[in-house]
Structure formats: structure tokens, C-alpha cells
Amino acid sequence: HPVGTGPFMFKEWAPDEQVVLQANPTYWEAGLPKLAQLIFRPIPEAFTRVAAVHTGEIDIAGRLSVDDISPLEGVDNVQVIHYPVDRVYVMAFNNLTSGVGQPTEKRAVRLALNYAIDRQGLLDAFFAGYGQPATGLMTPANLGYDAALQPYPYDPAKARQLLAEAGYPNGFALRFACPAKVYANFDQVCQAIKGYLQAVGIQAELELIEATTFWDLESKKGLPPLAGDGWTGGFGDAYPRLFAALGGANAPFSAWSDPQIDAMLSQIRTTLDEEKRAALYRDLQHYLLDNPPFIYLYKLETLEAVQRRVQQYRPRPSELASFKATFVNDGP
């Protein structure tokens, strides 16, 4: 019997089938919520989600791919919306466990691997351009995001030059891992990254790991020297995500430790003035771009199919939606 003060109340949970919420009759904002009931249904297959919204069985289908939305083009009762989300996709280097003593500890090598990846090519090939190349672990939804930063250009010649300068003119062997079947087209992205790395002389060995196993290994710092993932945030301040990914041995999912990053994060954590905090975030972004603990990939726009009868539905970059002002217009 969960207790809360939100616009909706828990009514029913049928595992693997649905969660049902009903309007809170004593909600403190007069006239809200406008919906009597919300039903959340897990529908793993995108094709089934698309079919359900097409027929009106469901009102909103989220996290669709470009291929998924093709059958909905021109359907009168459905609109396709897209919006940027507060999630960044990266390949994380490891200098805590598996990456100790590996070539990826060298800054020049990490720079080389960033130059080796065609970010715009990935966006065009797998997401029809719905996204932007990443310049760090922050998004435009975050306080202090520096839009002036430019992503690493795709420059395999520069990558090979940096590898040679670092002492690896013939490349080296590198194991890397990605969570399987969890993010849109991420399996294919990781396969493409393997090809980009091999093109500059890296003997890349990719392991696709079932998602829950992957995240368990990530929490135990048991992944290979390079590992792909998507990092999201629940609100506009990026500190929780930055600390979780870069907080060294004390952070739950971090694979990287850097005293300079530790000092900058500590200063951000203790700075309450918003303008000063934003400036500190910008400084950190510049440092992380110049001393990359990741191969930065991309920030995506998410695609959703929504019944046109649904009104006032406003999703957020956090991938959380408030439904209290949403209503369904069943009339003409």
C-alpha cells in the first residue's frame, strides 16, 4: 500500500502485464489530474507496440526506432514526435581494474580512439540523423552545458599518427564489451565501432553481454578495458551522472580515476551559487574533452507514437513524463 502525494495512486500491478494507477481524489492542485486512470504495459517487441498504437489499443508507444515509425507515416489518428533526451552514449575506458597497464591508460591512445570513430556516420546509418555527436557526458538539458564545444572529427589518419606517437604504430589488441539488446541499435553500433577500431590497427574483440549481467559486472568493475553504455540523468544537474561515471573506486559504476576530476567534482558538489556552479561544469567539460576517459559517441532524440486524441502530453529530456495535465479528447 504505497503512500504518496502525487496526482495518481497505485491501484494494481500484474507482473509482466501492466501497472494501473488511478487519479488521486485529494490531490492538492485543483482540477488535476485530468486523467482518471493510467495503465503502463510492458510490450518488449517494437512491432507489437507500433501495431497497438496504430489500432488505438494504446495511446503512447515510446522508444521506437526509425524503422518502427515507418508504418505510421500518414496514419491520420497517430502523430510521431521526437525530442532530445538527457542521455549520452559512450565507450568507457578503464584504469581501475582490467585497464591497468593497458595502452588505453595513455592519453594519446584515448585521443586516437576518439578520432577513429565516425559519430555522424553512426547517427546517419542507425538513427536517420536523429541525434548529435557527443562532446562529453553532459547534454543541453544540463546546467552549465557548453554548446560551443566541438566533437572529435572523424580522422583515421590522425588516429594512426597518435597511435604511432604513443608507441603503437602497429596497433594493439583490445577487448571491449557492450550490453546486448537494451538500447536502440546499440548492438549494431558496437559492431561498427569494432570495424572503425580495426581500420586504424586495433585488433578489437567485441563481447555482447546480456544487459543485467553487464551492469552487474560494471558495478563490480569487472568489465574489459573498454565498455559501451548509455548514461542518463533524472534532472537538470549532471553531478550524479558525472560522479557515478567518474568517481573512481568510490562510485558505483565508474571505471576511471583521475585526481583532477575528483577535485573538480568536489568543487561542483560544494558550490551552491548557480552561475559559479555552471562555470565549474564548463571547466570540467573542457578537461574531459581534452583528457578523455571515454570514447564519446552521441546524444539521441527519442521517437514516440502518440494517438492524436491525447492532448497536453509533454515528455521531458529526463525520459520522465508528468501526466497530471494530460487529457484524452474523444470528441470531434
N, C-alpha and C positions, 0 to 999 in steps of 0.2 A: 504493500500500500504506500507507494511513494508520495511524498508531500512536497508541494511547491507553490509558488505564487504566480506562475506563468499563465498565459492565455488558454492553454489546453491542459487537460487532466488525463492521466493514464486510465485506459478502460480495459484493454485486452492485449495479450501477447500470445500468439500461436507460433512457436519456434519454427523458423524456416518458411513461414507462410505470411504473417502480417503482424504489425503493431497498430493498434487502434487508439487514437486519442479523441477525447470529446471536449467541447467548449467548457471553460470554467465559468459557471454562472455567477461567481463572486469576484471575477477579475476586476482589478482596481481601475482600469481605463474604461470609461463609459462608452458603450456602443461596440466594444471589441470583446472577443474576436467576432469576425463576421461569418466564419465557417462553423457549422455545428459539429463537424467531425473531420478528422484527418486519418487516412489509412496509408501506412508505409508498407509496401510489398517488395521483398527482395525478388528480383527477376534476373538471374545471372546472365541469361542469353540476350544479347542486344537485339537480335532479330525478333524475339518474343516481346521485348519492351516496345519496339517500334510498332509491331502489329497491334499491341494493346492500346497504344495511344491513337493509332490510325482508326481503330474501330470505336473509340470512345470508352473503352473499358477502364482506362486510367487517364488521369488529367495531365500528368507531367512525367516524362521519361528523361532521366539525366545521364550524364557521362556517355554520350553517344559519339561514335566516330563519324568521319566524313562519309564513309561508305554506308553507315547506318541511316543517315538522314536523306540519302538519295531518293528512296521510295516515297518520302514525304513531300518532295518538291511539287508544288502545285496543288496539294491537298487543301481544300477550302477550309476545313474545320481545324487545321493544325498550323501553328507557326513554329518555325525553328529560330531559336535565339542563341546567341553566342556572347560570351563575356570573359574577360581575363580573370584568372583565379590566382590566389596568393599561394602558388606552389612553384617551386623551382626544381628542375631535373638536373642532376649532376652525377659525375662519377667521382667517388671519394677516394683519395689516396690514404694510405695507412702508414703512420710512422710510430705506432704504439706496439704492434704485435707482429703480424705477418709481413709488414713492410720494412721492418728494421733491417738495415744492411742492404736493402734493395736499391737499384738505381733511382727509383722514384723519390728517394729522400733528397736527391739533388734538385735544386730549383730549376736549373736549365732543362732537366729532363721533364719536369712537370710543365714547364712552359712549352716545350716541344710537343708534348701530347695535346696541349690545348690548340696549338697551331695545326695539328694533324686532323682535326675534326671539322667537317663542313656542316656547321649548325643550320644554316639556311637550307642546305640540301636536305637535311633530315626533316626540317619543317615542311618543305615542299613535297618531299616524297611520301611522308607518312601522315601529314596533318593538313594538306592542301593550303599551307601557309597560315593556318590559324594559330599564330603564336609569334614570339620574338626570341632571338638568340639571347641567352642569359649572360650577364656581366658580373654575376655574383650570386649570393644566397638571399638577395632581397628582391622585392617586386615593387612596382609603382604604388601598391596599396600600403606600403610600409612607411612609417615616419623616417625621414632622412634619406629616402631613396634618391640616388644621384642619377638622373636621366642623361647626364652629359657623358657618362662612361660609355666607351665603345667596346663591343665584344671582340674577342680574338678573331682576326680574319683567318680564312682557310688558306694556309700557306704550307703545303707539304715540303717544299724546298727549304723553308725556314726551319721547319721541324727537323729535317735531316741535318741541317747545319748545326743546330743546337745540340742534337744528339752526338754529333762528332766532337763538338767543343767540350761536351761533358765526358768524353772518353768512350763513347759507344758508336763509332762510325758504322758498325755492322748491326746495330740494334742490340736487343737482348730479349730473353723470354719473360713473359708477364702473364700471370694468372689473374683473371677478373671474373666477377660474378654479378648477376642481376636477379631480382625477384621475378619469377615467372607468372605470366597471366594475371597481372594485378593492375597495371596501368595501360592505357590505350596504346597499342602498337609498340610497347616498350621492348618486348622480346625482339621485334624486328629492328628497332633502334640499336639494341645491343649487338645484334649480328652485324649491322652496318658499321658500328664503331670498331668491331673486330677487323673488318676489312680496311678501314681507314688506318688503324694502327699497323696492320701488316704492310700497308703501302709505304710506310716510312721505315720499315725494317724491324718492327716489333713482332716477335713471334707470340702473338696473343692467343691465349687459351681461355675460351669463354665457358662458364658454367651457369646454366639457368637453374635456379633453386626455387622450390615451392615456397610461396611467399611467407607463410608463418615460420617455416624453418629458417628462411633467410633472415627475418627480423630477429629471431631468437639468436642466431649466430652473430648478427650485428650487435645486439645488446651485450653479448659475451665477448665482443671484439675478436670473433673467430672467423671473419671473412678474409678473402685473399687481399693482396696489396692494393687492389683497385676494385671498387664495388659501386654499382649504379643504384640510385634511388630517387624518389621524389620527396622534397621537403615542403610541408605546408605550414601555415600559421593560422591561429584562431582569431587574431585581431591585428590591429594596425602596427603594433610594436613588434619588431622582429627579434627582440632579445631571446625569448625562449627557444626559437628555432636555431639561432646562432650559437647559443650555449650548448644546446643538445648536440649539434653537429661539430662543434669546435672546442668543446670544453675539456678535451683531453681525457685522462683516465677517470676523472670525476663525473663525466657526463654520460648519460645512458647509452647514446648511440654514436658517440664521437669515435673516430679512428685517428684523429690528428691532435698533436700537441705543439704549441708554439708560445713561448713566454710573452712575446709581443702581443699576440692575440689575447692571451689571458689578461694582460694589463689593460688592453683597450676594452675588453668586455667588462672588466671590473669597474672601469671608469663609467661606462654606459650604465651599469647597474645602479650606481650610486649618484647619478646625475638626474635631478628631478626637473630642472628647467628644460622645457620642451625644445627651445631653439638650440641650447647648448647640446642637448642630447642628439638632436638631428645632425648637428655638425660633427659630433663624435661618430655617428653612424656613417657619415660620408667619408670621414678619415679611414674608418675600418674597411669600407668598400674598396677604397683605393689600395690599401695594403693587401687585401685579399686578391685583388686583380693582379697586382704586381708580384705577389708571393703565393701562387695558387695552391691551396690544399685540395682542390677539386679540378676535374675537367668540367668546365661549365657547359651545359647543354642548351636548355631552352625553358621558356615560360609559355604555357599554352593558354588558349582560350577554350573553355568548355562549351560543348554543344548540347542543347536540350530541345526536346519537342514538347510543345505545350498546346493543349486544347484552347482554341480562341475564346471559349466561354469563360476561361479563367481570367479574372481581372485583378489588377494590383499585385501581381506576383513579381517580387523584386529580389532576386538572388544576390548574394554578396560575394566579393572576391575570396572570402574565407571558405567558400563552399557550404556555408550555413545559410539557411533561409528563415526569415520570420514570416509566418503565415497569418498573423493576427489580423492584418488589414486586407488579406486576400479574400475574394468572394467569387462565386460562380454565377454567371449571368445565364440563366436558362431561357430567358425570354427573347423576343425579337429585338 
